[in-house]
Structure formats: structure tokens, C-alpha cells
Amino acid sequence: MAAASAPIAMKEALTLTSLGINPQFITFTHVTMESDKYICVRETSPQNSVIIIDMNMPAQPLRRPITADSALMNPNSRILALKAQIPGSTQDHLQIFNIELKAKIKSHQMPEQVSLSL
């Protein structure tokens, strides 16, 4: 009997630490990967920033000084969604940016916290 092949093939595309990302931020709470196109990493020290890695150009990560609780890239276009809690309240602020145009598309203040339940 021949050995069965694996149902998926794994290939390491890059190592986040090779892009200068601190290993303490390579966790499920700091990294999002909506598709095979973009990876977002939130760093919270020494300063708050969001790093966007375009998998077509992984050697050129885009680092922006942004404070956010969550960051997520649109899988079809260079659109970034951010969520941050408004200090001193239980409200969340949602923002959507076009990275190419460096423009805010939409901003909305939620009357309550937005939570993800799995």
C-alpha cells in the first residue's frame, strides 16, 4: 500500500522576525491574516504602530504610527480597517483607510464596544 500524501502542502513564505518585527508581537492578538495577500501586525511598544506586509512585496513592509486594538486589511484592495477603544469610555471607534491614497474613507463611533465572539 502506498503512503497517502498530505491534503495540503505547507511552504514558509517569510519569517516575521526577519522583517524586524519583535517576537513578542507575533501572537493571535497582534497578527491578522485575512487572506494570502496581506498580514497586519500591531506593535504596542516602544511606540504603537501597524505593520502591513503585502505578500507580493514581503521585503517592503509598510509601517505606520497607529494606535489600534485591531487592524485588518481588505483581501481585495489596499483598504485598512481599524478598531480602537475611546479612552475613558466603553465606546469603540471604527475607521477605514485607503492606503494607496493615504485617505480616510469612513469613521464611525460606536455607542458600545464591538467584540468578536468565536
C-alpha positions in Angstrom: 0.0 0.0 0.0 1.4 3.4 -1.0 1.7 6.2 1.6 -1.1 8.8 1.4 0.0 12.3 0.5 -0.8 15.2 2.8 -4.1 17.0 2.0 -2.3 20.4 1.9 1.2 21.5 1.1 3.0 23.9 3.5 5.6 26.3 2.4 7.2 29.0 4.6 6.9 32.3 2.7 8.7 34.5 5.2 9.7 34.9 8.8 8.2 38.0 10.5 11.2 38.5 12.7 13.3 38.8 9.5 11.3 42.0 8.8 12.2 43.5 12.1 9.0 42.5 14.0 9.6 41.8 17.6 8.7 38.2 18.5 6.6 39.3 21.5 4.0 40.7 18.9 3.8 37.6 16.8 0.6 36.3 18.6 -3.0 35.8 17.7 -3.9 39.1 19.4 -1.4 41.1 17.4 -1.3 39.5 14.0 -4.1 39.2 11.4 -4.1 37.5 8.0 -7.4 37.9 6.2 -6.1 36.1 3.1 -2.9 35.1 1.4 -2.4 38.7 0.3 -1.8 40.8 3.5 -0.5 40.3 7.0 -1.1 43.0 9.6 0.9 43.2 12.8 0.1 45.6 15.7 3.1 46.6 17.8 2.4 48.3 21.1 5.9 49.2 22.3 8.2 51.1 22.3 5.6 53.0 20.2 2.2 52.0 18.8 2.4 51.1 15.1 0.7 48.9 12.5 2.9 47.0 10.0 1.2 45.9 6.7 3.0 43.2 4.8 1.9 42.8 1.2 2.8 39.2 0.3 3.6 40.3 -3.3 6.3 42.5 -1.8 7.2 41.0 1.6 10.6 42.6 1.8 8.9 46.1 1.8 6.6 46.2 4.9 4.6 49.4 5.4 5.0 50.7 9.0 2.6 53.4 10.2 2.4 55.0 13.7 -1.2 54.0 14.5 -2.8 53.1 17.8 -5.5 50.4 17.4 -6.9 47.4 19.2 -7.5 45.6 15.9 -6.2 46.1 12.4 -7.4 44.2 9.3 -6.7 44.5 5.6 -9.3 44.1 2.9 -8.2 41.0 0.9 -9.1 42.6 -2.5 -7.8 46.1 -2.2 -5.4 48.2 -0.2 -8.0 49.2 2.4 -7.2 49.0 6.1 -9.9 48.8 8.9 -9.0 49.8 12.4 -10.8 49.5 15.7 -9.8 51.3 18.9 -11.5 51.9 22.2 -12.1 55.5 23.0 -10.1 56.4 26.2 -12.3 56.8 29.3 -15.4 55.2 27.7 -16.9 51.9 26.7 -17.2 53.0 23.1 -15.2 51.9 20.1 -14.1 54.0 17.2 -14.0 52.3 13.8 -12.0 53.7 10.9 -11.4 52.7 7.3 -8.4 54.0 5.3 -7.3 53.7 1.7 -3.6 53.0 2.0 -2.8 54.0 -1.6 -4.5 57.4 -1.5 -3.4 57.9 2.2 -7.0 59.0 2.9 -9.6 58.2 5.5 -12.7 56.7 3.8 -15.0 56.3 6.8 -15.1 56.8 10.5 -17.8 55.8 12.9 -18.1 56.0 16.7 -20.0 53.0 18.0 -22.2 53.6 21.1 -20.8 50.4 22.7 -17.8 48.1 22.4 -17.5 45.9 19.4 -16.5 42.4 20.3 -15.6 39.3 18.4 -17.1 36.1 19.6 -15.9 32.9 18.3 
